[in-house]
Amino acid sequence: MNNLELLHAIVWDFRDEMEGVWPCPNKYDSIRFAVTEAAEAIDADLREDSRYARNNAKDMSKEMELGQCLLMVLTALGDELPECAYEKTHVPVGIIDSVLIFCAEALFLRATGRLQSSDQALLVAAYQIMDILGDAEAVLVDVIDKLREKHGHIFKREDIDRLMAEMYQIMEEEIE
Protein backbone atom coordinates (compact mmCIF):
# COMPACT_ATOMS: atom_id res chain seq x y z
CA MET A 1 0.00 0.00 0.00
CA ASN A 2 1.49 3.33 -1.00
CA ASN A 3 1.03 6.57 0.93
CA LEU A 4 -1.88 7.69 -1.26
CA GLU A 5 -3.66 4.38 -0.68
CA LEU A 6 -3.11 4.69 3.07
CA LEU A 7 -4.47 8.25 3.19
CA HIS A 8 -7.45 7.22 1.05
CA ALA A 9 -8.18 4.31 3.43
CA ILE A 10 -7.99 6.65 6.45
CA VAL A 11 -10.51 9.03 4.84
CA TRP A 12 -12.96 6.30 3.88
CA ASP A 13 -12.75 4.59 7.29
CA PHE A 14 -13.67 7.98 8.73
CA ARG A 15 -16.47 8.47 6.19
CA ASP A 16 -17.91 5.04 7.08
CA GLU A 17 -17.65 5.83 10.78
CA MET A 18 -19.43 9.17 10.39
CA GLU A 19 -22.17 7.86 8.07
CA GLY A 20 -25.55 9.04 9.32
CA VAL A 21 -23.98 11.66 11.58
CA TRP A 22 -21.93 13.83 9.25
CA PRO A 23 -23.14 13.33 5.69
CA CYS A 24 -20.63 12.60 2.97
CA PRO A 25 -21.02 15.04 0.07
CA ASN A 26 -21.33 13.72 -3.46
CA LYS A 27 -18.27 13.80 -5.73
CA TYR A 28 -19.11 17.12 -7.35
CA ASP A 29 -19.73 18.91 -4.05
CA SER A 30 -16.62 17.27 -2.56
CA ILE A 31 -14.57 18.91 -5.31
CA ARG A 32 -16.30 22.22 -4.62
CA PHE A 33 -15.39 21.89 -0.94
CA ALA A 34 -11.80 21.03 -1.94
CA VAL A 35 -11.62 24.23 -3.97
CA THR A 36 -12.78 26.31 -0.99
CA GLU A 37 -10.28 24.61 1.32
CA ALA A 38 -7.47 25.20 -1.18
CA ALA A 39 -8.44 28.89 -1.30
CA GLU A 40 -8.48 29.00 2.52
CA ALA A 41 -4.96 27.52 2.53
CA ILE A 42 -3.85 30.38 0.28
CA ASP A 43 -5.61 32.83 2.63
CA ALA A 44 -3.78 31.31 5.62
CA ASP A 45 -0.49 31.53 3.72
CA LEU A 46 -1.09 35.23 2.94
CA ARG A 47 -1.98 35.90 6.59
CA GLU A 48 1.52 34.73 7.56
CA ASP A 49 3.04 37.52 5.44
CA SER A 50 3.70 40.50 7.70
CA ARG A 51 3.47 42.89 4.74
CA TYR A 52 -0.30 42.54 4.68
CA ALA A 53 -2.93 43.61 7.16
CA ARG A 54 -6.11 41.59 6.75
CA ASN A 55 -9.65 42.92 7.13
CA ASN A 56 -10.57 40.41 9.83
CA ALA A 57 -8.50 38.26 12.12
CA LYS A 58 -8.78 34.51 11.72
CA ASP A 59 -6.90 31.75 13.43
CA MET A 60 -5.97 29.70 10.37
CA SER A 61 -3.23 27.25 9.63
CA LYS A 62 -2.27 26.53 6.04
CA GLU A 63 -1.38 22.99 7.10
CA MET A 64 -4.83 22.36 8.57
CA GLU A 65 -6.53 23.93 5.55
CA LEU A 66 -4.48 21.72 3.24
CA GLY A 67 -5.40 18.73 5.42
CA GLN A 68 -9.07 19.62 5.03
CA CYS A 69 -8.54 20.01 1.29
CA LEU A 70 -6.91 16.57 1.15
CA LEU A 71 -9.89 15.11 3.03
CA MET A 72 -12.23 16.52 0.39
CA VAL A 73 -10.00 15.53 -2.56
CA LEU A 74 -9.85 11.93 -1.33
CA THR A 75 -13.60 12.01 -0.68
CA ALA A 76 -14.18 13.25 -4.23
CA LEU A 77 -12.21 10.30 -5.61
CA GLY A 78 -14.81 7.95 -4.15
CA ASP A 79 -14.56 4.99 -1.83
CA GLU A 80 -12.34 3.10 -4.29
CA LEU A 81 -9.36 4.76 -5.89
CA PRO A 82 -9.82 5.05 -9.65
CA GLU A 83 -7.53 3.03 -11.93
CA CYS A 84 -5.70 6.20 -12.94
CA ALA A 85 -4.48 6.47 -9.31
CA TYR A 86 -1.90 3.86 -10.14
CA GLU A 87 -0.48 5.80 -13.08
CA LYS A 88 2.26 8.40 -12.76
CA THR A 89 0.32 11.57 -11.94
CA HIS A 90 2.82 13.32 -9.73
CA VAL A 91 3.85 16.73 -10.99
CA PRO A 92 6.34 18.19 -8.50
CA VAL A 93 5.41 21.80 -7.95
CA GLY A 94 4.82 21.92 -4.22
CA ILE A 95 3.20 25.34 -3.96
CA ILE A 96 -0.20 26.00 -2.45
CA ASP A 97 -1.42 27.83 -5.55
CA SER A 98 -1.02 24.64 -7.60
CA VAL A 99 -3.45 22.84 -5.28
CA LEU A 100 -6.15 25.40 -6.04
CA ILE A 101 -5.41 25.23 -9.77
CA PHE A 102 -5.72 21.42 -9.93
CA CYS A 103 -8.84 21.37 -7.71
CA ALA A 104 -10.47 24.02 -9.89
CA GLU A 105 -9.47 22.09 -13.00
CA ALA A 106 -11.05 18.93 -11.52
CA LEU A 107 -14.25 20.88 -10.85
CA PHE A 108 -14.42 22.16 -14.41
CA LEU A 109 -13.68 18.73 -15.88
CA ARG A 110 -16.34 17.00 -13.75
CA ALA A 111 -18.89 19.71 -14.60
CA THR A 112 -18.24 19.11 -18.29
CA GLY A 113 -18.49 15.32 -18.02
CA ARG A 114 -14.79 14.44 -18.29
CA LEU A 115 -14.77 12.22 -15.20
CA GLN A 116 -11.48 10.37 -15.66
CA SER A 117 -9.64 13.62 -16.41
CA SER A 118 -11.26 15.13 -13.31
CA ASP A 119 -9.97 12.23 -11.21
CA GLN A 120 -6.47 12.71 -12.67
CA ALA A 121 -6.51 16.40 -11.70
CA LEU A 122 -7.64 15.43 -8.18
CA LEU A 123 -4.77 12.96 -7.92
CA VAL A 124 -2.27 15.63 -8.93
CA ALA A 125 -3.80 17.93 -6.28
CA ALA A 126 -3.49 15.14 -3.68
CA TYR A 127 0.19 14.62 -4.51
CA GLN A 128 0.79 18.39 -4.37
CA ILE A 129 -0.74 18.51 -0.88
CA MET A 130 1.29 15.50 0.22
CA ASP A 131 4.51 17.19 -1.01
CA ILE A 132 3.70 20.46 0.75
CA LEU A 133 2.71 18.86 4.05
CA GLY A 134 5.51 16.33 4.27
CA ASP A 135 3.74 14.25 6.93
CA ALA A 136 0.30 14.33 5.31
CA GLU A 137 -0.88 11.37 7.38
CA ALA A 138 -0.34 13.21 10.69
CA VAL A 139 -2.12 16.33 9.42
CA LEU A 140 -5.02 14.33 7.97
CA VAL A 141 -5.45 12.37 11.22
CA ASP A 142 -5.41 15.68 13.14
CA VAL A 143 -8.12 17.11 10.85
CA ILE A 144 -10.23 13.97 11.31
CA ASP A 145 -9.76 13.99 15.10
CA LYS A 146 -10.94 17.61 15.24
CA LEU A 147 -14.02 16.70 13.20
CA ARG A 148 -14.78 13.79 15.54
CA GLU A 149 -14.39 16.15 18.49
CA LYS A 150 -16.65 18.76 16.90
CA HIS A 151 -19.42 16.30 16.14
CA GLY A 152 -19.28 14.51 19.50
CA HIS A 153 -19.17 10.81 20.25
CA ILE A 154 -20.02 8.87 17.14
CA PHE A 155 -21.82 5.55 17.02
CA LYS A 156 -22.18 3.48 13.91
CA ARG A 157 -25.72 2.58 12.85
CA GLU A 158 -25.19 -1.09 13.75
CA ASP A 159 -23.99 -0.07 17.24
CA ILE A 160 -27.13 2.01 17.78
CA ASP A 161 -29.34 -0.86 16.56
CA ARG A 162 -27.54 -3.33 18.85
CA LEU A 163 -27.83 -1.00 21.87
CA MET A 164 -31.52 -0.40 21.17
CA ALA A 165 -32.16 -4.17 20.94
CA GLU A 166 -30.34 -4.71 24.23
CA MET A 167 -32.32 -1.92 25.87
CA TYR A 168 -35.64 -3.40 24.68
CA GLN A 169 -34.60 -6.84 25.92
CA ILE A 170 -33.80 -5.43 29.38
CA MET A 171 -37.13 -3.58 29.45
CA GLU A 172 -39.01 -6.75 28.49
CA GLU A 173 -37.20 -8.72 31.21
CA GLU A 174 -38.12 -6.08 33.80
CA ILE A 175 -41.78 -6.18 32.76
CA GLU A 176 -41.96 -9.98 33.14
Secondary structure, 3 states (H helix, E strand, C coil): CCHHHHHHHHHHHHHHHHCCCCCCCCHHHHHHHHHHHHHHHHHHHHHCCCCCCCCCCCCCCHHHHHHHHHHHHHHHCCCCCCHHHHCCCCCCCCCHHHHHHHHHHHHHHHHCCCHHHHHHHHHHHHHHHHHHHCCHHHHHHHHHHHHHHHCCCCCCHHHHHHHHHHHHHHHHHHHC
